[in-house]
Amino acid sequence: MFKKIALAGLASILFYTSAQALELDISIGALKHDPSGNIEWKGDRLDLDKDLFLKRSTEANFKLRFEHSVPFLPNLYLHYLPSKTSGKGVLTREIEYGGRKFQANTEISTSFKLDRYDFGLYYNLNSIKKATDNVFKPEIGMNIRVFDFSGTVTGTTDQGITETRTKKGKAPLPMLYFGGEINIPQAPLSLRAELKTIPISKFKYHDFTGEFRIIPIKNTPPLKNAYISIGYRTEKLKIDNIKDVFADARNSGPFAIMGVKF
């Protein structure tokens, strides 16, 4: 589903911009994930750190952005952001996950995955960009984020047998997108921030990133603007009984990016 939408959007952009100015931004980065908070599925409210022993991890992520000069046609970005973390430890109390109770003082192993696929359409607010003499470049649009989740717990049940319980789910969600970049005059530096959010009643989700971008070689063909970035990302998720799942979790960490514009 996501791949078909992405390919259709990309084909549309390329078709309509064949005779127009087109800017392509390609970036790859490394992001550290530090999950915290709690989750519940047919059982107890479990702490991701103290009960499930989930550890920090570092994953690569990839992003493409297409900007053009065609009036009324939105710009496009695609973003792949995977995360996977696991843990192992000895339970200090009896817990219940997926309708199964796992004994205290026994070892459990856990593995949680949350991959995200973004397809975004956005507009540059050029009137503000011109009014600030290209210093401030704000963006606004919509984002469809496909979540691919899997949470697995393996341990000794109250019957004394080893069992694995896994909860999986995949769903596309529409989100609001706000972005912006502040260029530092007379310096190869800029500040960038992005917010993707969905504040509905049973599912609240916010993904915020802020980065400091350095452009060592500016406006030099064939690389229009190669850059490196360092920043911080905070992801907050709250689920209130969606398919027997409750969650109040946060995933934050620093990141580094290398990118180039053509």
C-alpha angles and dihedrals in degrees: 000000000000093000092052093050092046094049092047091050093047092048090051093051093048093047097050094042099048090110097031137078110279127187121196120197117191122183140170126190148166120240128191115221120206108177121201138163130054144293135196130196119169093326142031130357100256127202110230092220108031099035104026098030094220112179135209117271139183123223136177121243133193133209138184125190127187121194126178143167100243109127117244093001112116125234119245138225134180122197131183114195116173127182131181129172135171140181146183131205149129117277116240091196140020112272135189122216126167092357094305127108118221118205125247118247092030128109123256131184123207137193125186127182129186115175120181128201117191129199110180136182118192145161130224112231093228095177090065091042091054093043090056093045092248093306097113120040111183124189134195132181150108131292131197110206119192112206119205108188134179127170120183131183123184122186149113114302127214087265090061097249130120112249139169124216120192131185117196133180142162126191140156116229129189114228139182115248127207123174141162146173130207115202116208107228116242092004134092090238138103141171120224134187135179133188126191114182145169114184102182122146104261098025122046118176133169128178116185128177130180123185143179110220127202120197106194096177114035127193094350116140136263088024105047094192122353112188147173125211139193122192151132132259129201122190121186124188130183122179123182110197105318108163090340092307125127122180141167104178142151131200117191139161148128124277141193126209138191118197146157136205123215 
